[in-house]
Amino acid sequence: MIVQRDFYLDKLISRKNNGLVKIVTGIRRCGKSFLLMELFRGHLIEEGVPEHHIISIALDETENKELRDARKLHEAIVSGIGDDEDYYVLIDEAQMAITDEERKNPDAYIALYGVLNSLLHRNNVDVYITGSNSKFLSEDIRTEFRGRGDEIHIAPFSFREYLQSVDSDKTDKHEAFAEYLMFGGMPGLLQKNTPEDKIQYLKGLFDETYFKDIIERHKIERPDVLSELTDCLCSSVGSITNINKLKDSINSIKKSKKGNSVSYETLSSYMKYLKDCFLFSEVKRYDIRGKQYFASLNKYYCADHGLRNARLNMRQIEETHLMENVIYNHLVNLGYSVDVGIIERKERGPEGKLQNTTYEIDFVVNRGMYQYYIQSAFSVENEEKRNAELKPFSIVNNSFRKIVVTRYGMRPWFDDDGIFHVSIIDFLLRDDILV
């Protein structure tokens, strides 16, 4: 079954002929190529654009290997523009237009963006590219590109999109969510029929796609450390950590295996590479009262929770942490900025002495004038759990909307304190939960 991905397709359509290069980014194998080269190209044809006015080049295909050179790529595109009518240029995996030799130069991407800029000078050319590396959006590129890039970030299937792939009219949503929570939303899973095949596919993505790409691109000298760092990040999803804590953990593993220890600098670089290829996101802790960010101890979430589960051999399937990962990705994909909220206040301890107590709100969510506080809780059925999850809301004591998301529940409702309760399925599927 084809998942139409209307959420992202509409973004591309709304940006047609806006004078900017549309840059579709996202983790590899999440569906960027299908979105651009199939769905968007199909839309153009349905709108009456002649096929010979759509110049499609997939740089990851062997037959286009010689076009992985900015100058030759430019020549090939220009030679296909034969008149003054509108042309649409679609380039898949555009970062591959940089040779290995050029990539050693920090300014390597400038040649590619020079090509794209030159195309924009043609009034009848609209340009779209995909890329699997956040280098496309780094400061030096923004400077060189002079604000002429427009990013559309695409993620693996949301739960709504996943339901399209399994025929939601015939599938119980709770059963579907349990499956989704286990295996995630990578589009390639649609071709896998058994749990074993799905797990093998997801595990293979790390070694055959993500790690291979990072190792080759950055000339990684310690692939064992890259692998162990990934394991640690997957294991700590939803937990507070930082480079130093990860370094201690990995060096403890190295000591037990009689391996060489790893430095802070090496681990920091590898962490950057994992974030650059969109495998992991870093979420900072925000002091709600002090209105400032903490300098250390952040949270990390995986781009796809199914990838995370498979990487850990399906051994750490804690629904609380998986729900948190799903909620985070859902919020970010909707365009919200997300932080971890921290509230500190003095309270009397067991002996009656005043002491600093820290409370956490899972997500402080912002978009424009809207702000929400969101707690992810598997259940708040007993009084102790309810108090633990909802107390931070009472301490904040402001008018922003407060939401608690649980695994199961009734229809969405407000309690006497004005806190909105909603099940994870309603939160992911209903459009009226967030503005």
C-alpha positions in Angstrom: 0.0 0.0 0.0 1.3 3.5 -0.9 1.3 6.0 1.9 0.6 9.4 0.3 2.4 11.5 2.9 0.1 14.5 2.3 1.5 16.4 5.3 4.9 16.7 3.6 3.6 16.8 0.0 1.4 19.8 0.8 4.5 21.6 2.2 6.3 21.1 -1.1 3.3 22.1 -3.2 2.8 25.3 -1.1 6.4 26.3 -1.8 6.3 25.9 -5.6 8.0 28.7 -7.5 8.8 30.6 -4.4 12.3 31.6 -5.6 14.1 29.4 -3.1 15.7 26.0 -3.3 13.5 23.5 -1.5 15.7 21.3 0.7 14.1 18.0 1.8 16.1 16.7 4.8 15.8 13.7 7.0 17.4 10.4 8.1 18.3 8.1 5.3 15.5 5.6 4.3 12.8 7.7 5.8 11.1 8.4 2.5 12.7 11.6 1.1 13.3 10.1 -2.3 9.8 8.7 -2.6 8.3 12.0 -1.5 10.2 14.1 -4.1 10.8 11.7 -7.0 7.5 9.9 -6.9 4.8 11.8 -5.0 5.8 15.4 -5.9 6.8 14.5 -9.5 3.4 12.8 -9.9 1.7 15.9 -8.6 3.6 18.0 -11.2 2.5 15.7 -14.0 -1.1 15.7 -12.8 -1.0 19.5 -12.8 0.0 19.4 -16.5 3.7 19.9 -16.4 5.3 18.1 -19.4 7.6 15.2 -18.3 10.5 16.6 -20.3 10.2 19.8 -18.2 10.9 17.8 -15.0 14.7 17.1 -14.7 15.1 14.3 -12.1 18.6 13.2 -11.1 19.2 10.6 -8.3 22.8 10.9 -7.4 22.9 7.7 -5.4 22.2 5.7 -8.5 25.2 4.1 -10.2 24.2 5.4 -13.7 24.6 9.0 -12.3 27.9 8.5 -10.7 29.7 10.9 -13.0 27.3 13.6 -12.0 28.6 13.5 -8.5 30.7 16.5 -9.5 29.2 20.0 -9.1 30.4 21.2 -12.5 29.2 18.1 -14.5 25.9 18.2 -12.6 25.4 21.8 -13.6 26.1 21.0 -17.2 23.7 18.1 -17.3 20.9 20.2 -15.8 21.5 23.2 -18.1 21.6 21.0 -21.2 18.1 19.8 -20.3 16.6 23.3 -20.3 15.4 23.8 -23.8 13.0 26.8 -23.8 11.5 29.6 -21.7 8.7 27.5 -20.1 8.8 26.5 -16.5 11.2 23.7 -15.5 11.4 21.7 -12.3 14.8 20.3 -11.2 14.7 17.4 -8.7 18.0 16.3 -7.3 18.0 13.3 -4.9 20.9 13.0 -2.3 22.4 16.2 -3.5 25.3 16.0 -0.9 26.8 13.3 -3.1 27.7 16.0 -5.6 30.8 16.6 -3.5 33.8 14.4 -4.3 35.8 12.7 -1.5 38.7 15.0 -2.2 36.6 18.1 -2.0 34.9 16.9 1.2 38.3 17.4 3.0 37.8 21.1 2.6 35.4 22.8 5.1 34.1 24.9 2.2 33.3 21.8 0.0 29.6 22.5 -0.1 30.1 25.9 -1.5 30.6 24.6 -5.1 27.3 22.7 -4.9 25.5 25.7 -3.6 27.0 27.8 -6.3 25.4 25.5 -8.8 22.0 25.8 -7.1 22.3 29.6 -6.9 23.1 29.8 -10.6 19.9 27.8 -11.3 17.8 30.2 -9.2 19.0 33.1 -11.4 17.0 31.5 -14.2 13.4 32.8 -13.9 11.9 29.6 -15.3 13.7 27.0 -13.0 12.3 25.7 -9.7 14.8 23.6 -7.7 14.2 20.8 -5.2 16.9 18.7 -3.5 17.1 16.0 -0.8 19.9 15.5 1.6 20.7 13.2 4.6 23.1 15.5 6.3 22.4 18.7 8.3 25.6 20.2 6.8 23.1 21.6 4.3 21.9 24.0 7.0 25.2 24.9 8.7 26.1 28.5 9.2 28.7 28.7 6.4 26.2 27.3 3.9 23.5 29.8 5.0 26.0 32.6 4.5 27.0 31.4 1.1 23.4 30.6 0.1 22.2 34.1 1.2 18.9 32.9 2.6 17.8 31.2 -0.6 17.2 27.7 0.9 13.8 26.5 2.3 14.0 23.3 4.4 11.3 20.7 4.6 12.3 18.1 7.2 10.7 14.7 6.8 10.5 11.9 9.4 9.7 8.2 9.4 5.9 7.4 9.3 3.9 9.1 12.0 1.3 6.9 13.7 -1.4 8.5 11.4 0.7 7.5 8.3 1.4 4.1 9.8 -2.4 3.5 10.0 -2.7 4.3 6.3 -0.3 1.5 5.6 -2.2 -1.2 7.5 -5.8 -0.2 6.4 -7.0 1.6 9.5 -10.7 0.8 8.7 -10.0 -2.9 9.4 -7.4 -2.5 12.2 -7.9 -2.0 15.9 -6.0 1.2 16.7 -4.7 -0.1 20.0 -3.3 -3.2 18.4 -1.8 -1.0 15.6 -0.2 1.3 18.2 1.3 -1.7 20.0 2.9 -2.8 16.7 4.0 0.7 15.9 5.5 1.2 19.4 7.6 -2.0 18.8 8.8 -1.6 15.2 8.4 2.2 14.5 7.7 3.8 11.2 10.5 3.3 8.8 8.9 2.9 5.3 11.0 -0.1 4.4 9.1 -2.1 6.9 6.1 -2.3 4.5 8.0 -4.9 2.6 8.7 -7.1 5.6 6.1 -9.6 6.8 7.5 -11.2 9.9 8.8 -9.7 13.2 12.2 -11.4 12.5 12.4 -9.8 9.1 11.5 -6.4 10.5 14.1 -6.5 13.2 16.8 -7.7 10.8 15.9 -4.8 8.4 16.1 -2.2 11.2 19.4 -3.6 12.6 20.9 -3.7 9.1 20.1 0.0 8.6 22.7 0.9 11.2 25.6 -1.2 9.9 24.8 -1.0 6.1 23.6 2.5 5.8 24.1 4.9 8.8 27.4 3.7 10.2 28.8 3.0 6.8 27.9 6.5 5.7 29.4 8.2 8.8 32.6 6.1 8.7 33.3 6.8 5.1 32.4 10.5 5.2 34.3 11.3 8.3 37.1 8.7 8.1 36.2 7.3 11.5 39.1 5.6 13.2 37.1 4.1 16.1 34.0 2.5 14.6 33.7 0.4 17.8 33.3 3.6 19.8 30.7 4.9 17.3 28.7 1.7 17.8 28.9 1.8 21.6 27.9 5.4 21.7 24.9 4.6 19.6 24.0 1.8 22.0 24.3 4.1 25.0 22.1 6.8 23.4 19.5 4.2 22.5 19.5 2.8 26.0 19.2 6.3 27.6 16.3 7.6 25.5 14.3 9.9 27.8 17.0 10.0 30.5 19.3 12.9 31.5 22.9 12.5 30.3 25.8 14.3 28.8 29.1 13.5 27.0 31.0 13.0 30.3 28.5 10.5 31.6 28.5 8.7 28.2 32.3 8.7 28.2 32.5 7.1 31.7 30.0 4.5 30.6 31.9 3.6 27.4 35.3 3.6 29.1 33.9 1.2 31.7 32.8 -1.1 28.8 36.3 -0.7 27.2 38.0 -1.6 30.5 36.0 -4.8 30.8 36.8 -5.7 27.2 40.4 -4.6 27.6 40.0 -2.0 24.9 41.5 1.5 24.5 39.7 4.3 26.4 38.0 7.0 24.5 38.5 10.8 24.9 35.9 13.5 25.4 36.9 15.1 22.1 36.4 11.9 20.1 33.1 11.2 21.7 31.9 14.7 21.2 32.8 14.5 17.5 31.0 11.2 17.1 27.9 12.6 18.8 27.9 15.5 16.3 28.0 13.0 13.4 25.1 11.1 14.8 23.1 14.3 15.1 24.2 15.6 11.7 22.7 12.6 10.0 19.5 13.0 12.0 19.7 9.8 13.9 19.4 11.5 17.3 18.1 14.8 18.5 19.4 16.6 21.6 16.9 18.3 23.8 18.1 21.0 26.3 16.8 21.5 29.8 15.1 24.8 30.3 14.8 26.6 33.7 11.1 27.7 33.5 11.4 30.2 36.4 14.9 31.5 35.6 14.1 31.5 31.8 17.5 30.2 30.8 19.0 26.9 29.6 21.2 24.7 31.7 24.7 24.2 30.4 24.8 20.4 30.7 22.8 17.3 31.2 20.4 17.0 28.2 18.1 14.4 26.8 18.4 12.5 23.6 15.7 11.0 21.4 16.0 8.6 18.4 14.6 9.6 15.0 12.7 6.4 15.0 11.8 4.3 18.2 11.7 1.1 16.1 15.3 1.6 15.1 16.2 2.2 18.8 14.4 -1.1 19.8 16.1 -3.2 17.2 19.5 -1.7 18.0 19.1 -2.9 21.6 17.9 -6.4 20.3 14.4 -5.7 21.6 15.6 -6.0 25.2 14.7 -2.7 26.6 11.1 -2.2 25.6 9.9 0.2 28.3 6.7 1.8 27.1 7.2 4.9 29.3 10.4 5.8 27.4 9.1 4.8 24.0 6.0 6.9 24.5 8.2 9.8 25.4 10.2 9.3 22.2 7.1 9.1 20.1 5.6 12.2 21.6 8.8 14.2 21.1 9.1 13.2 17.4 5.4 14.0 16.9 5.8 17.5 18.4 9.0 18.3 16.4 7.5 17.1 13.2 4.5 19.4 13.7 6.9 22.3 13.8 7.1 22.9 17.6 10.3 23.7 19.4 10.7 21.4 22.4 12.7 21.7 25.6 12.7 19.7 28.9 11.2 21.9 31.6 13.0 22.2 35.0 11.5 23.8 38.1 13.5 24.3 41.3 12.2 25.4 44.6 13.0 25.1 48.3 11.0 22.5 50.3 11.4 21.0 53.7 12.9 17.6 53.8 12.1 14.7 56.2 14.0 16.4 59.0 12.3 19.7 58.5 15.3 21.4 56.8 14.9 23.5 53.7 16.5 21.9 50.6 16.4 22.5 46.9 14.0 20.1 45.1 13.9 19.8 41.3 10.8 18.9 39.3 10.7 18.1 35.6 8.1 18.7 33.0 8.8 16.3 30.1 8.2 18.8 27.3 7.9 22.6 27.2 6.5 23.2 23.7 6.4 26.4 21.7 5.3 27.6 18.4 4.6 31.2 17.7 2.4 32.6 20.5 1.4 29.1 21.7 3.0 27.3 24.6 2.2 24.0 26.2 3.5 22.0 29.1 3.2 18.2 28.4 3.8 15.2 30.7 4.1 11.7 29.3 2.8 9.2 31.7 2.0 5.5 31.1 -0.7 5.8 33.8 -2.0 8.2 36.5 -4.6 5.8 37.9 -3.2 5.6 41.4 -2.9 8.7 43.7 0.9 8.5 44.1 1.6 8.3 40.4 -0.9 11.1 39.7 0.6 13.4 42.3 4.1 12.8 40.9 3.2 13.5 37.4 0.9 16.5 38.0 2.7 18.3 40.8 5.1 20.2 38.5 2.1 21.7 36.8 0.8 23.2 40.1 4.2 24.6 40.9 4.5 26.4 37.5 1.2 28.1 38.3 0.7 30.0 35.0 -2.0 30.1 32.3 -0.3 28.0 29.6 -2.2 24.9 28.6 -1.1 21.8 30.5 -1.5 18.3 29.0 -0.9 14.9 30.4 -0.6 12.1 27.8 -1.3 8.5 29.0 -1.1 5.1 27.4 -4.8 4.4 27.7 -7.8 6.5 28.8 -11.2 7.8 28.2 -12.1 10.4 25.7 -10.0 13.6 26.3 -11.1 15.6 29.4 -10.2 18.4 31.7 -9.8 17.8 35.4 -10.8 20.3 38.2 -7.3 21.9 38.0 -7.8 22.6 34.3 -5.3 19.9 33.2 -6.1 18.3 29.9 -6.0 14.4 30.0 -5.6 12.6 26.7 -4.6 9.1 25.6 -1.5 8.7 23.4 -3.6 7.5 20.4 -5.9 10.6 20.6 -2.9 12.8 21.0 -1.3 11.5 17.9 -4.4 11.3 15.7 -6.6 14.3 16.7 -5.9 17.6 15.1 -7.6 19.7 17.8 -5.3 18.7 20.6 -2.7 21.3 19.7 -3.1 24.4 17.7 
